[in-house]
């Protein structure tokens, strides 16, 4: 079925709650595991139905946030999010308190039980109202970001559209674009501060009600992290600071020399070459055509899958007014298919986001036959391996997109993969500071961001921009508002993706088999176990970070960037 033929219908929650309540009560009458599981699967079917409607609503709302129907539906789901959480909690509790716990463990795996225990730990009826409020304030942030219309060069432009001007060869244009972008954030500073104040306060209050010391522990449990903790992440951050930050400093210093600038300002960072950034040699239709060729040649599996995504309208790729920013992949449970959302803007990022989200989509489609919806996607850190890894797996076809600028693309992609990691670690460290000190004022939070920015990104020069000098850049990062502690995941996955890059150049056939293997396990295993399936090394080992950085350093030194 094509996406536009999929029917959205607001669920009748009263009816569903009544049906689910009857099923939950009937668990007590189950005299065998077979009967208990039969009831369990009926409740899973309800979960699938609800999930399908929620995803259809969310996709259509994010594609057009000005659509009044889906705006109201989004409000409905926000207002009732806690009721839905309560339904899931009831099911999990029934499993964990049943006499058949070990039968469920045997059938669905240790990770299913471990994550169920975390779900039970992170919810109580007493926090339902706070969960509703948290969802509402997160939606306010998304709506504010989707409303961005920045007057620039005679036209109102979205944030993705503004990003193009940060690659303009004329430095004055880049500076004007940077000032216009952050002028928007400056003009809405009080709104961003209020939203984040509310979210931090709500999350801290929820954590205390649930018996946590602060939101950090709750945040990790919400993310389903069963095989590593905040201490592991802190040690990893130190490895990044020691091995990666100096290399990225060198990358930006080389860029400064290449551009012939006395100083590299924030609006120069996205402009890497005097002759301009590599860009796809065509429009969106060209990119899709080249992607079809690429996935036809990569493997039979990717060929058939991409054809389905195209023919069934399961991608929305162009940036337009009212469309939410960013990119994502989701899964429509009852139809057994993913959906890719992106914002093409004519830059190198168009190819990167397509291959990135295709990696997510290919993974979840590979895991569509696992028994439970919760097993479709792995944890966030493992999920990003598939997306970032696909970016590198597709390198042999990049010449079709970039032609004579292919080497520029290779250098930019590899250097960008490295330079992103300190930023991702900074986002994580900042959130630890915020939730360790939830009483911080907005001014103190901004000062803390700037302090950490000088540690992890010492090359950042804001050329006197007051908003950025005061530490406002983080307000542009939606994850901080909407999905707390979901960002270190990208950097952990990037270290693994760089292993994919290395192995793809040494034994591409074996690497592809390992990649498919980690796609198929979905969310049935935790992060470190998934790495074992794919024969990858753990990024929590400092030697792995050091070796990965060394390999990429050698690779980058193969390029004479003065030729770019």
C-alpha positions, 0 to 999 in steps of 0.5 A: 500500500502506498503511504498516501493510501494508509488511513489515519484514524484517531484511536478511541482510547476509552474503548482501548483502555477498557479492552486492555484492562479486561485483558490485563485482568485475565492474566490472573486466570491464565493457567499456563504459559501458552494461555498467558502468552496468548493474552500477551500477544493480544495486547501486543496487537493493540500496541501495534495498532496504536503505534501505527496511528501515532506514526502516521500522525507524526509523519504527516504532522512533521511534513506539514506542521501548518496542517490544522487537522494533524496539528490537533491530532498531535495535541491529542497524542501529546495530551494522552501520551501518559495514558498510552505509557500506562497501558504499556506499563501494565503489560510489562508489569504483567510479564515481570510479575507472572510465574512465567518470567523465565518462559518469556526470557527464553522466548524473547531473550534477556534483553527483552526482560532487561529493558522491561525492568527499566520500563517498569522502573521509569513509570508510576501512575503518579507521574502521568500529569508530568509526562503530559506536560513534558510532551507538550513542552517538547512539542512547543520547541518543535513547533517553534523550530518549524515556524522559522522563517528568516528574511534573507536576500528577499525571501523568507527561508527555513533553517535548512534553506539558510544552511546553503548560504553558510557555504557561499564563497563570499565571506560577507554572505556567509557572515550575514547568513550566520547572523540572520540564523542566530538572530532568530534564536536571539529574538526568541531567547526568552521562549527557548529559555522558558521551554527548557526551564520547564522541561528541566524542572519537569524531568527533575521532578519526575526523577525524584518521584520515581526515587532517582537522585536526579534525572541523569539516572532516569535519562539513561534508563529511559534510553534503555541502556542496559550494558553501560552507564554514565561512568563509561560515557565519562571515560569515553569523553576523556578519550575523545578529548585526549585523542580526537580534539587535537586532530580536529584542531589540526583539520580546522587549522588546515582549512584556515590556511587553505582558505587564506584566512587570518582567523576561522570564524563560526560562519566559515566552518561550513566553507571548506574549499576556496573553489566551493563545497562539493555539491550533488551534480543535479537536483533531487530527481538526479539524487534519487536516480543515482541512489537507485543505481547505487542500491541496485548495484550494492546488493539484491536486498538493497535494490528491491528495498529502495524500489519499494520505498520509491514506488510506495511513496515512503520518502518525503525529502524536500525542504518546504515551508511549514515542514519540521526541520531535520531528518528521521526514519520511522516504522509503520508497524501494521504495514511493515514498512519504514518511512524516511523524512528529510530536508534536501537543500542542494548541499552535500548533506542531501546525499549524506542524509539519504544514505544515513536514513536509508541505513536506518530504514534498511535495518528496521525493514530487515528486523520486521519479522522479529516478534515484538514491536520493541525489537524493530530498532535497537538502542539509539547508539546501535541504531546509528551504526547502521545509518552512519555505516551506510554512509561509508558503505556507499562510498564506491558510488559517490563519483556518480553524485559528485563527479570531479568533486568526489575526492573533495566529498571523500575528504569532507565526509571523513573529516566531518565524521571526525569533527562531529564527535567532539560536538556530540560529546559536548552536547552530552557533557552539557546535559550531564551538567544541566541535570546534575545542577537543575537549579541553574539559571538560563544564564548559567546554562549558557555560560556552562555551554560556552565553558565546555565549548572551549574544551571540546571545540577550542577552534570556535570563534564567534567573531563578537556575536553576542548571542553565541559568545554568551553560549546560546548555540545549544538552543539549535540542537533539538535533541537537548529539548526533545530526547534528553541524553540522546546524542552521545549515541551518534558519537559512539556509533561514529567510532563503529562506523569508522571501523566499517569504513576501514573494513570496507576498504579491506574486505568489503564482502565480509563487512557487508555480511556483518552489516546485514547481520547487525541489521537483522538482530534489531533491538533483540540485543543490547549495544555491546552484544550487537557489536559482537555480532558484527565483529566490531570493537567497543568504543568504550575501550580508549585504544579503539578510539586511539586506533580509529583516530590514527587510521583516519589521520593517515587516510586524510594525509593521503589528500593534497587539499591544496588541490581542492 
